[in-house]
Amino acid sequence: MSNAQVVGVGMTKITKPGQQEPYRVMASTAIKAAVADAGIDPALIEQAYAGYVYGDSCAGQHALYDAFMTGIPMVNVNNNCSTGSTALFLARQAVESGAVECALAFGFEEMQPGMLGSKWDDREMPMADSVMKRLHNWGYDLSFPAGASFGAAGHAYMEKYDAKPDIFAKVAVKSRNHAINNPHSLFTTPLTEEDVSGSQVVFMDWMTRFMCCPPSCGAGAAIVCSPAFAKKHGLKQGVEIAAQAMTTDNPDSYQDAMTLAGTDMTRRAANAVYEKSGISPEDVDVVELHDCFTPNEVVTYEGLQLCAEGGATEMILNGDNTYGGKYVVNPSGGLMSKGHPLGATGLLQCYELVNQLRGTADKRQVEGARIALQHNLGLGGAAVVTLYKAL
């Protein structure tokens, strides 16, 4: 089984809710861009996987048909915030299994302003018992459910390692500084630590609005193929998927607020990827990780083994999460500043890392980048970790 390659990527500029084009237009734009980037005839694509969270069934077909209409199998995917990477996981798996030689993964989202919430109030919420009940029993305020999940993880981290809330503000400033150089980003205005800490408090007495990613709209796409397909069609800009793993919850996921927020899933997926690829965390140059709230970026450093247990504060203070440090984390600006259109996020991370490994990331290029790590998390739950290698 040969490792699949990403040979084409595309994305739209991320916008605020109310300023977006229809999902059909955004998605087809990203698909067409990925096809053009790969330089192939769409008729060569044999399967497609569409990721979105908020939308009717078969929205993927509706979006794909505006790009091309070739009668191929089309699968709609919903895995909460890890939806885009789940679509990529399925496309890669189809290629590496030999079922197809070329597959398309794309994702899109039209979000609404305000807090994330369920659209189904006539049935049980999937995380009602597994996450929310535990947080309630531990004394956390659930008026902002998504914020409570990751804010509680940050609170638990501070208690366990005697960390201070300013590390979460520093991460927000870092991410915004990166986003300034990304023409696709939603936010490009610099932030200071005072801006972050002084913005509206949304959880406990320390997590503020600028530590939370915004609802946003956009689309991304990636074309995945076998090495033989790439050689046959003269595709020379491919990036290898050296390893990829998806994990879901197990009993260990419910130990504390940090594991409830996905650290256990993340750790298991990262371990599987490092073992399969033979590549260690020390070999990684650039990382796109799921920073839906800045506390999640901090706890994820350890889950991905980018620092020692309890070592996030030192990593942040040393600048080992930005240019000139050990890793560059979220050069795109991440979910915090680039934006987080749920179904597209994993494909937007893929777009960034493929361009980093090609050396085509312009002002945000990580010098000499050869190995890239991607982390996409959906509570409820699924974590997808992907390791890319320049060819």
LUMDRENTOR-175079 format. One record per residue: residue in three letters; x, y, z of N, C-alpha, C, O, CB in turn. Coordinates in pm, whole numbers, plus 50000, padded with zeros to 5 digits. Glycine has a CB too. Layout:
<sites>
ALAXYZXYZXYZXYZXYZ;...
</sites>
This chain:
<sites>
MET500844988250000500005000050000500885012450000501635014750095499045000050122;SER500805020449894501615032649882500885044349947499655044949946501925035749735;ASN501655053550004501065065350064500445074349958501035076649853502105073050144;ALA499255079449986498565088449894499255102049892500025105549983497085089949933;GLN498975109649788499495123149774498355133049761497305129949704500435124149653;VAL498555145049814497645156249786498265163949669499365169249681497435165749913;VAL497545164449557498105170449436497405183349395497845190149302498015160649322;GLY496335186949465495645199349434494885204349555494225196549623494705197549315;VAL494965217249581494225223149693493595236349650494095243149560495145225349815;GLY492505239849716491845252549688491045256849809490605248449887490935251449565;MET490845269849825490015274949933489475288649898489965295149806490805275450064;THR488475292949971487925306349954488415315150069488935310150168486355306049950;LYS488255328050054488495337150165487405334850269486245332550234488525352150118;ILE487785335250395486845332950503486125346150536486745356750541487565327250629;THR484825345250557484025357150582483175355550707483025344550761483135360150461;LYS482645366650753481695366550865480335361650816480005363550699481575380550929;PRO479535355550904478165352050867477405364550820477485375250880477435345450988;GLY476675362750713475945373950655476675380650540476075388150464475655384050759;GLN477985377750528478775383750419479205373350316479905376650221480005390850476;GLN478775360850336479245349950252478405348250125477275352950116479235337050331;GLU479005341550029478255336549914477535323749956477875318050059479185334049792;PRO476555319149879475885306549913476895294949919477895295149847474785303349811;TYR476635285050003477585273950019477885267249886479015262949863477035263550117;ARG476895266349800477105260249668478185267749590479015261549523475775260249588;VAL478165280849599479145289049526480515287949591481515286049522478705303849522;MET480575289049724481865287949793482515274349767483695273649733481685290049945;ALA481735263749782482315250349766482765247749624483855242549602481305239849808;SER481945251349528482335249049388483545257349350484365252949269481165252149294;THR483675269249408484855277549384486115270549435487135270249366484705291349450;ALA486045265049557487195257949615487525245449535488695242349513486915254249761;ILE486505238149491486715226049411487405229449279488385223049241485375218749385;LYS486895239449211487485243449082488935247849101489785244949017486675254849018;ALA489205254849212490585259249239491495247249262492635247149217490615268549362;ALA491005237049333491815225049358492085217349230493185212449208491115215849460;VAL491065216349145491225209549016492245216948930493105210848867489865208448942;ALA492145230248928493095238248850494505237048907495475236348832492655252948847;ASP494605236849039495905235649103496565222249068497765221549045495765237049255;ALA495755211649066496295198449030496605197648881497525190548839495295187449068;GLY495855204848801496055204448656495535191748592496145186348500497515205848625;ILE494365186848642493785174648586492385177248532491755187248565493745163648691;ASP491925168148450490545168248404489655162948516489945152348571490385159648273;PRO488575169948552487695165148659487155151048634486785144048728486535174548675;ALA487115146848508486625133448476487505122448534487085110948542486515131748326;LEU488735125948574489645116048632489355113548780489855103848836491075120648615;ILE488575122148843488225120548985487135110048996486095110948930487765134149049;GLU487365099949081486475088249084485505087949201484475081149193487285075949088;GLN485785095149307484895095949422485025109749484486045116449467485205084749527;ALA483985114049556484045126849626483415125549764482445118249784483325137949544;TYR483985132849859483515133149997483315147650038484255155550033484515125850093;ALA482105151150079481775164950114481515166250263480725158650319480555169750035;GLY482185175650327482015177750470481255190650499481595201150446483365178150539;TYR480235189750583479525201450633478755197250757478405185550772478575207450525;VAL478495206650846477775203850970476355209150963475405202251001478515209851090;TYR476205221550916474895227850912474355227850768474735236150686474965242350967;GLY473475218450740472905217950606472085205450584472225195650658473995218850502;ASP471255205750483470415194150451471225183150385472305185550331469275198350361;SER470685171150389471305159750322471445162550173470595169050112470495146950345;CYS472535157650116472855159149974473265173449937473285176949819471675155049890;ALA473605181650037474155194750005475485193349931475855201949851474355203050133;GLY476195182549960477465180149890477275178649740478045184149661478145167849944;GLN476245171149701475955169749558475625183249496476095186649387474775159849537;HIS474805190949567474395204049515475605212949488475645220349390473445211049615;ALA476595212149578477805220149560478695214549450479225222049369478585221049690;LEU478865201349448479735195049349479235197249208480035199549117479865180249377;TYR477935196649188477375197649053477685211048987477715211948864475865195649057;ASP477925221349065478295234249006479735234248957480105242448873478095245449107;ALA480545225049009481945224148965482075214448848482655217848745482855219649081;PHE481525202448864481465192748756480415182248791480045180648908482855186048730;MET479945175448691478835165948710479155153548628478795152548511477445172248668;THR479835143948692480315132148619479715119148670480115108348626481815131448626;GLY478765119948762478065108048808478825099248905478465087648925477695100048693;ILE479885104548966480715096449057480035094649193479135102349227482105103049075;PRO480435084449270479925083049407480245095449489481345100849483480525070549474;MET479245099949566479365112449643478865109549785477715105749804478555124249577;VAL479735111449884479405108350023479395121350104480345129050098480415098250084;ASN478305123650179478215135350267478675131350407478305120750458476755140950270;VAL479495139950470480185136750595479865147450700479875159350671481715135750573;ASN479585143050824479395152250936480035146051060479555135851110477875155250961;ASN481105152051110481795147451230482145159451318483265160551368483065139451192;ASN481155168351334481375180651409482595188151353482785188551232481575177651559;CYS483395194051438484465202951390485585195751317486415202251254485035210651505;SER485635182351325486645174751251486115169851117486725161151055487115162851335;THR485015175351071484345170850949485245171550826485305162050749483105178850925;GLY485935182750807486785184350689487885174050683488165168550576487375198150686;SER488535171350797489595161350800489035147250787489715138250737490385162450929;THR487795145350831487165132350812486925129550664487135118350618485835131550890;ALA486505139650591486355138250446487705134950382487775126550293485765151050383;LEU488765141650426490105138850375490545124750411491155117850329491115149050430;PHE490235120450533490555106950579489915096550487490555086750449490095104850725;LEU488665098550452487955089050366488515088950224488635078350163486465092450363;ALA488845100750172489425101450037490775094450033491065086849941489565116149992;ARG491605097050134492915090350140492745075350152493445067650085493755095750258;GLN491825071150237491615056950258491145049950130491545038750101490605054850369;ALA490285056750054489815051049928490965049149830491035039149759488735059949866;VAL491875059049827493015058249735493985047449781494415039149701493735071849726;GLU494335047549909495345038049956494835023649958495635014249954495805041950095;SER493545021849965492995008149960493015002449819492864990449800491565008050013;GLY493205011149720493165006749582491785007349520491615003649404493694992949572;ALA490795012049596489435012949542489365023049428488655020949330488445016849652;VAL490125033949441490185044149335491625049049325492445046549413489195056049363;GLU491905056149217493235062249201493225077049236494265082749267493725060449059;CYS492035083249231491955097649254490605100849319489565096449271492135105649121;ALA490645108549428489425112049500489475126849541490555132749552489235103049625;LEU488315132449561488175146349602487575147049742486585140449771487285154149501;ALA488185155249827487595158549956487345173649958488235181449925488525154150075;PHE486155177449997485895191850010484985194250129484285185150175485255197549881;GLY484995206550179484175210050294483755224450286484425232750224484935207450424;PHE482625227550348482075241050342481185243350462480755233950528481285243350210;GLU480925255950491479995259250598479455273350581480205282750554480665257650735;GLU478165274650598477515287550618477065287750763476115280850800476315289950518;MET477735295650845477405296150987476555308451018476465317750938478685296251072;GLN475955308151135475155319451182475895326551294476745320551359473765314751231;PRO475595339451316476275346651425475965340451561474935333851579475865361351424;GLY476875342651657476615338451793477195324951828477965319051751475165338151817;MET476825320051946477375307651999476905295551918475805295451862476975305852145;LEU477765285451912477365272951852476255266451934476245267352057478565263351839;GLY475325260151865474245253251935473645242551848473885242051727473175263151979;SER472865233951909472195223251835471005228751758470325237951804471735212151931;LYS470775223251640469595226751560468425217651590467345219151532469935226251412;TRP468635208051679467605198051707467275198451856467945192051937468075183751665;ASP466245205951893465895207152034464785197552076464265198352187465465221352064;ASP464415188151985463365178552017463915164652047463165154952054462375177751903;ARG465255163652064465885150652091467145152752173467635163952188466205143151959;GLU467665141852225468825142752314470075147352240470385142652131469085129252379;MET470785156552301472055161352246473105150252258473205143852363472535174152321;PRO473885147752152474855136752158475815137252275476225126852327475645136452032;MET476195149352319477155150552428476505153152563477185156752659478125161652398;ALA475185151252572474475154552695475025146952815475285152952919472985151552679;ASP475215133952801475725125852912477245125252914477855126153020475165111852904;SER477855123852797479295121352791480115133452832481165131852894479685117152653;VAL479675145552799480465157552826479725167152920480225170453027480815164652695;MET478545171552879477865182152952477505178153095477665186153187476625186152878;LYS477035166053113476665161653247477865161653340477755165653456476035147753243;ARG479005157253289480215156953372480665171153407481015173853521481345149353299;LEU480655180153309481045193953336480125200253440480575207553528481035202253207;HIS478845197453428477875202553526478185197053666478175204453764476445198853484;ASN478455184253673478755178053802480045183453863480205183453985478855163053788;TRP480965187953777482225193653826482085208553859483055214853901483325191653721;GLY480885214153840480615227753882480835238453778480895250253813481435230853996;TYR480955234753651481175244753547479845250253493478855243053484481985238653434;ASP479855263053458478705269853401478545265453255479495266553177478845285353411;LEU477375260453217477155255253083476325264552994475775260152893476475241853091;SER476245277253031475475286552949476135288952813475465293352719475305299853021;PHE477405286152802478165286952677478815273152658479985271552691479275298852680;PRO478075263252606478545249252609479895246952544480755240352603477535240652542;ALA480105252152423481395249852357482515256452436483575250552455481375255252212;GLY482275268752480483285275752559483555268752691484695268552738482845289952585;ALA482505263052750482675255852876483575243752858484415240852943481325251552933;SER483405236552747484205224552722485695227752719486495220852783483785217952591;PHE486055238152645487465241152629487985250552739489155250152774487715247352493;GLY487095259052791487485267352904487775258853027488725261453101486405277552935;ALA486955248653048487195239453160488535232353144489235229953242486055229253172;ALA488875228853019490175222552995491305231953031492305227853091490305218152848;GLY491155244752995492165254553031492265256553180493365257953235491865267652965;HIS491125256753248491105258053394491805246253460492595248053552489655259253445;ALA491505234153411492135222153467493645222353443494425218153529491525209453404;TYR494065227353325495485228153294496185237653391497265234653443495695232653149;MET495575249253414496185258953504496305253353645497315255253711495385272053506;GLU495275246453690495315240653824496385229753837497085228953937493945234853861;LYS496495221553734497435210353741498885214853732499755209253799497135200453629;TYR499145225053649500535228853622500885242853671501955248053639500815227953473;ASP499995248953749500235262353803500545272353690501405281053704501405262053904;ALA499825270953579499965280353468499065292453492498175292153576499605273553332;LYS499315303253417498555315653432497755318553304498155314153196499505327553465;PRO496645325753315495805328353198496495336453089496045336452974494575335553241;ASP497595343353124498245351453022498815343052907499035348252798499365359653085;ILE499045329852931499555321752820498505320452711498855319452593499965307752871;PHE497225320552748496165319652648496055332652569495735332352450494835316352716;ALA496315343752633496335356552563497515357352467497395362352355496385368152662;LYS498665352252512499855352552426499625344152299500055348052190501095347152503;VAL498955332852313498655324452197497745331752099497945330951978498005311152242;ALA496745338952150495845346552063496605357251985496345359351867494725352852145;VAL497535364052052498335374351985499205368151876499315373451766499215381852087;LYS499825356951909500665349851811499865346151688500315348351576501285337351873;SER498685340351708497865335851595497445347551507497445346551385496625328451645;ARG497075358751570496685370451492497875375951413497705380251299496105381351583;ASN499055375951472500245380651399500505372051275500925377251172501485380351491;HIS500245359051285500405350351169499335353351063499635353650944500325335551212;ALA498105355651107496995357751014497165370150928496635370950818495695358551089;ILE497895379750979498095392250905498685389550767498415396950673499015401750984;ASN499465378850754500125375550627499335365650543499835360650442501505369950653;ASN498095362750582497275353250509496115360550440495205365350507496725342250603;PRO496145361450308495075368750237493695362250250492695368650217495425369950092;HIS493635349650296492355342850312491755344750451490625340350476492505328150284;SER492485351250542492045352150681490855361350699490665371050625493175357050767;LEU490045358050799488945366550837489445379150908488975390150880487965358950927;PHE490385377451001490905388651080492375391251046493185382051042490755385851230;THR492695403751022494085407350989494565419551067495595425451034494225409850839;THR493825423551171494225434751255495025429451373494575420251440492995442851303;PRO496195435151401497005430151513496275431251647495415439951665498325437751521;LEU496635422351739496125422751876497285423951973498395419451944495285410251907;THR497025429852088497975429852199497415420852309496235417252308498245444352252;GLU498275417152402497795409352516496735416952594495795411052647498965405652609;GLU496885430252600495895438452671494555437952598493505437652662496385452952684;ASP494585438052464493355436952387492625423952420491415423652442493645437752236;VAL493405413152424492805399952447492255398952589491095395252608493855388852423;SER493075402352686492655400952826491545410752862490745408052952493845403052918;GLY491495422052793490495432252823489195430852748488265438552770491055445552794;SER489105420952658487845419052586486815412152675487145407852786488075410852457;GLN485605411052628484505405952708484795392152766485215383152694483245405352625;VAL484585390452895484765377552960483575368552926482425372752938484895379153115;VAL483875356152881482805347052838482745334252921481765326852914482995343552693;PHE483795331453000483795319253081484685321353203485815326253192484265306952999;MET484155317553321484845319653448485245334353456484465343053417486095310353461;ASP486435337353506486815351453518488045354953434488685365153457487085354953664;TRP488365346053336489605348253262489505345653112490265351553035490675339553320;MET488585336853067488515334052923487675344752855486495346752887487925319852895;THR488295351652761487635363052697487275360152552487645349952494488545375252705;ARG486535369452497486045368252359487185366052260487035358252165485265380752320;PHE488315372652280489435371452186490255358752208491275356652143490335383652197;MET489815350252301490395336952314489495326452248489745314452260490605333452463;CYS488465330952178487485322052115487465324651964487515336151920486065324252175;CYS487395313951886487315315851742485925320951704484965318351776487645302651668;PRO485825328051592484545333751551483745324051464484345315851394484755346751477;PRO482405324851466481635317751363482005323651227482125335851214480095318851389;SER482175315351128482655320250999482195311250885481685300250908484185321250999;CYS482375316050764481875309150645483005307750544483845316750529480675316750583;GLY483025296450473484055294350372484075279950325483255271850368485405298250425;ALA485025276950237485125263450180486565260350144487375269250119484215262150056;GLY486855247350142488175242550103488055229250032487055222250046489105241250225;ALA489085225649956489065213149880490465207749860491435215349857488375215149745;ALA490565194549847491845187949822491635176049731490655168749744492515183449955;ILE492545174049638492515162549549493615153049591494785156849601492675166849399;VAL493225140649616494135130349667494265119349563493265115149504493625124549802;CYS495475114749539495675104249438496805094949479497525097449576495985110549300;SER496935084249404498025074749426499305079849360499225087949268497655060649372;PRO500475075249405501725078949338501725074949192502245082249107502915072549409;ALA501145063349160501105058749022500275068248936500645071048822500525044649014;PHE499155073148990498315082748917499085095648893499045101248783497015085648996;ALA499775100448996500545112748983501635111348876501845120448795501175116649118;LYS502305100148875503365097748775502775096848635503305102748541504135084848808;LYS501675089548622501045087548491500625100848429500725102648308499835078448505;HIS500135110148513499615122748461500595134448478500225146048457498315126048530;GLY501815131348515502855141648523502615152048630502945163748611502975148448392;LEU502045147948743501745157248852502945157848945503265148049013500455152948929;LYS503605169348949504875170349021504825179549143505865182349204505935175248928;GLN503635184249181503535193149297502895186149417502415192649510502735205749262;GLY502875172849414502225165449520502965166049653504175167849658502045151349479;VAL502195164349759502715163249895502225149949950501045146849941502265175349986;GLU503115142150006502775128850055502045129350189502445136850278504025120350067;ILE500985121550203500385119250334501155107550395500855095950369498815116250324;ALA502135110850478503015100450533502285091450630502615079650642504215106850603;ALA501295096850700500475088950793499265097150833499305109450834501295084650919;GLN498205090150866496995096850912496245087451005496195075350980496095101150792;ALA495665092851111494905084651205493695092251255493745104351275495795080351323;MET492615084951275491425090451340491115082251464491145069951462490205090451242;THR490825089151573490425082551696489105088251744488745099551711491515084151805;THR488385080251822487175084951889487335082552038488355077552084485905077851833;ASP486315086252113486395085052259486495070652305485965061552241485205091752323;ASN487165068652417487105056052491486935059652639486885071452672488395047252467;PRO486855050052729486625053652871487645063452928487315071153017486635041252954;ASP488875063252877489895072452928489615087052889490205096252945491265068452875;SER488695089052794488375102552749487555110352851487335122352833487625101952619;TYR487115103752958486215110253053486855111853191486155112653292484935102353066;GLN488175112353196488875113353324488745126953388488465128153507490315110053307;ASP488945137353307488955151053359488565160653247488245156353136490355154753418;ALA488595173553278488145183453180489045184053057488565187252949488095197153244;MET490315180853073491215181052956490935169352863490885171252741492685180753002;THR490775157452917490475146152830489075147452769488845142852657490595132952907;LEU488135153552843486815156152786486915165052662486115163952570485905162652890;ALA487905173952662488105183052549488975177052439489385184052347488725195952597;GLY489255164152448489895157252336491365154252347491955149452251489705165052219;THR491985156952463493425154552471493775139852460494815136352404493975160152600;ASP492925131152512493205116752502493085111952358493935104452310492245108752593;MET492015116152288491875112552146493065117652066493605110551981490565118252089;THR493455130052093494585136052022495865128152044496595125251949494785150552067;ARG496125124652168497375117452200497415103952129498455100152075497505115352352;ARG496305096752131496275083652066496445084851914497145076751853494975076452098;ALA495805094751854495945096651709497375100651673497935095751575494955107251659;ALA497965109651753499345113951726500315102251740501205100651657499745125351822;ASN500145094251843501025082651861500945073251742501965068051697500665075251990;ALA499725071051692499555062051578500255067451454500855059851377498065059851549;VAL500175080451435500795086751318502315086151327502985082951229500335101351304;TYR502865089251444504325088651460504835074351441505885072151379504745094051599;GLU504105064751494504535050851482504475046051338505405039551291503665041851570;LYS503395049151269503235044551130504275050751038504815043950951501845047751079;SER504545063551056505435070750965506905069050999507765070650913505095085350964;GLY507205065751125508595065551168509165079451185510385081151197509425057951070;ILE508305089351186508715103351203508355107551345507275104351393508015112751098;SER509245114651413509025118651551508565133151557508715140551459510305116651635;PRO507995137451671507595151451684508755161151662508545172151612506995153751822;GLU509955157051697511115165851680511415168751533512095178551502512335159651745;ASP510915160151443511165161851300510215171951235510455176451123511065148551230;VAL509135175351305508085183851249508575198251240509235203351331506805183051334;ASP508245204851128508625218851108507465228451130507635239351186509185220750967;VAL506285224451085505145233651085503885225851123503715214251087504965240450946;VAL503005232551197501825225951255500595234651231500615246751252502025223251406;GLU499525228351189498195234551193497355226451291497035214951264497525235151049;LEU497005232451404496225225151504494925232351536494745244051502497045223051631;HIS494045225151602492665229351622492555238951742492315234651855491755217151643;ASP492745251751716492715261951822491375269151825491325281351817493855272051801;CYS490285261451837488955267651842488845277451959488145287451950487865256951853;PHE489545274552067489725283452181491205282452217491795271752206488785279552305;THR491815293452258493255292852282493635282652389494725276952379493775306552321;PRO492805280052491493175269152583493355255752512494165247452554492135267652690;ASN492605253552404492755240952334494085240152261494665229352250491615238952236;GLU494575251452210495905251052149496935247052253497825238952227496255264752086;VAL496815252752372497805250152477497805235452518498865229252525497535259052600;VAL496625229652545496605215652589496965206252475497425195052499495215212052645;THR496765210652351497085202252236498585201352212499045191452154496395207552113;TYR499355211352253500815210252241501305197152302502135190152244501515222352310;GLU500775193952419501205181752488500625169352423501305159152411500815182252634;GLY499365170152380498745158752313499495154652188499595142752157497315161852278;LEU500035164352117500815161651995502295159352025503085156751934500665173151896;GLN502655160252153504035158152200505005168652146506175165652120504515144252159;LEU504515180852131505375191752089506155197552206507125204752187504545202752022;CYS505715194252328506445198152448506215187652554505345179052539506005212252498;ALA506985188352660506825178852771505545181752847504965192552833508035179652866;GLU505085172152927503905174253009504115186153102505105186753176503575161453091;GLY503185195453097503315207553177504255217853118504545227953182503775204153313;GLY504735215352995505755224052936505225234752843506025241452777506705215852862;ALA503915236552835503355246252740503765260552773504065268352683501845245152737;THR503775264052901504145277752938505565280952889505795291552830504055279653090;GLU506485272052914507865274152870507935274952718508655283252663508775262852921;MET507195266252650507185266352504506705279952451507295285352357506285255152450;ILE505655285152511505095297952466506045309452497506295317852412503725300552532;LEU506575309752619507475320652658508765320652577509355331152553507805319752806;ASN509205308652534510425307552452510175310452305511115310952226511025293752467;GLY508925312352267508615314852125508765302452040508995303551919509495325652071;ASP508625290652100508775278252024507505274151952507385262751907509225267152115;ASN506535283351941505315281051864505165290851749504085292151692504105281851955;THR506255297751716506185307851611507505308551534508425300851562505845321651671;TYR507585317451439508755318651353510005321451435510015329951524508545329751249;GLY511055313951404512305315051477512415305451593513485303951652512465328851528;GLY511305298551627511305288951736511375274751684511675272351567510075290751822;LYS511085265351772511195251151738510165246951635510475239451543511035242651863;TYR508935252051650507855249351555507185262551518507255272351592506815239251615;VAL506545262551403505625273451371504225267351376503875258851294505925280151229;VAL503445271751474502105266251495501065275751439501015287451476501845263651647;ASN500245270751349499175278251284499685290651209499285301851240498155282551388;PRO500565288551112501015299951031499885306550955499995318250916502085295450935;SER498805299250932497635304850862496895315050947496105322950894496685293750822;GLY497145315151077496335322951170495425314051251494825318351349495525333351096;GLY495315301351208494525291651281493035294751281492585304051215495005290751420;LEU492305286851356490865289051366490565302451432489555308751403490205277651445;MET491475306651522491275318951597491185331151507490345339951530492385320751695;SER492035331951407492085344151327491805341951178491235350651112493435350551342;LYS492185330351127491805327150989490315324950981489665329450887492555314750938;GLY489755317751081488335314551085488125299651097489025291651073487635319950962;HIS486895296051134486575281951160485205278351101484255275951176486595279051312;PRO485085278050967483865272850905483885257650919484625250950846483755277250754;LEU483105252151008483325238751063483655228150959484695221550970482115234451137;GLY482805226450859483015215850761484235217750674484735208250615481825214650675;ALA484725230050667485865233050581487195232750654488235231450591485685246550517;THR487185233950786488415236550862489535226750832490665231050808488115236251009;GLY489255213750832490305204050805490915205550667492105203250648489755190150819;LEU490105209550569490625211650433491405224650425492345225650346489485211850331;LEU491035234650505491805247050508493175244750570494165250550527491035257950586;GLN493235236250673494525232550731495385225250628496585227750617494325223650856;CYS494755216250552495465209050447496005218750343497155217650300494535198650380;TYR495185228450302495605238650205496875245650252497835247250177494475248950182;GLU496865249850378498015257150432499265248450432500325252950389497715262050574;LEU499155236350480500345227950495500885223250361502105221950345500035216050583;VAL500015220550266500485217050132501295228550073502345226350013499305213450040;ASN500795240750089501535252150037502845254350113503845258250054500675264750045;GLN502845251850243504095253050320505135243250268506305246950252503835250650470;LEU504745230750242505705220650199506105222350052507155217550010505135206750220;ARG505285229049976505665232549839506585244649834507265247049734504415235249755;GLY506615252349944507385264749945506655276149880507295285449830508695262749878;THR505305275649878504505285749809503595293449904502525298049864503675279149699;ALA504015294850030503165301550130503475316350145503005322650240503315294750263;ASP504265321750055504515336150047505055341650179506025336150233503215343650008;LYS504475352250233505025358950350504975350450477505685353250573504295371850373;ARG504145340150477504065331750597504835318650581504675309450661502605328750631;GLN505675317950478506455305850453507395302550569508145311050615507235307450326;VAL507335290050613508265285050713509505280050640509425270650560507615273650802;GLU510625286250666511845283250590512245268650605512345263450716512985292350636;GLY512465262150491512955248550490511955238050535512355226950570514145247650575;ALA510675241250536509665231750586509625219150500509465219850378508275238350590;ARG509775207550566509725194650496508695185050556508185176150487511105188250499;ILE508385186850684507445178150755506375187050820506705196850887508165169150862;ALA505115183650799504015191650853503015182750925502765171450885503315199550740;LEU502455188051033501515180651117500195188051124500155200151144502095178451259;GLN499095180651107497755186351112496925179551219496945167351233497065185150975;HIS496185187551296495325182351403493965189151393493865201451396495965184751544;ASN492915181051382491545185951369490665178051465490675165651463491035184751220;LEU489915185151548489195178751658487705181951652487315193451630489765183251792;GLY486885171851673485455173751688484985166851814485175154851830484685168351566;LEU484375174351905483885168252027482675159651997481825162851914483545178952131;GLY482635148652069481485139952054481715125752009480785118052031480595145951963;GLY482815120651948483975128851925484855122351819484725110451792484755131052056;ALA485735129951761486705124851665487915134051659487765146251652486065123251526;ALA489095128351661490335135751638491025129751518491195117551509491265135451764;VAL491425138251426492145133751307493515140651306493595152951307491345136851175;VAL494575132651303495935137851296496545132851166496485121051133496795133351419;THR497135142151092497705139050960499125144150954499415155250996496845145450846;LEU500015135950902501425139750886501745140250737501545130450664502375129750961;TYR502235151750693502575153850552504095154550536504815158750625501905166650498;LYS504535150250418505975150250388506195155950248505535151950153506565135850399;ALA507125165350237507445170950106508105160350020508895152250070508355183350121;LEU507815160349891508405150849797509595157049726510215150549642507365146249694;
</sites>
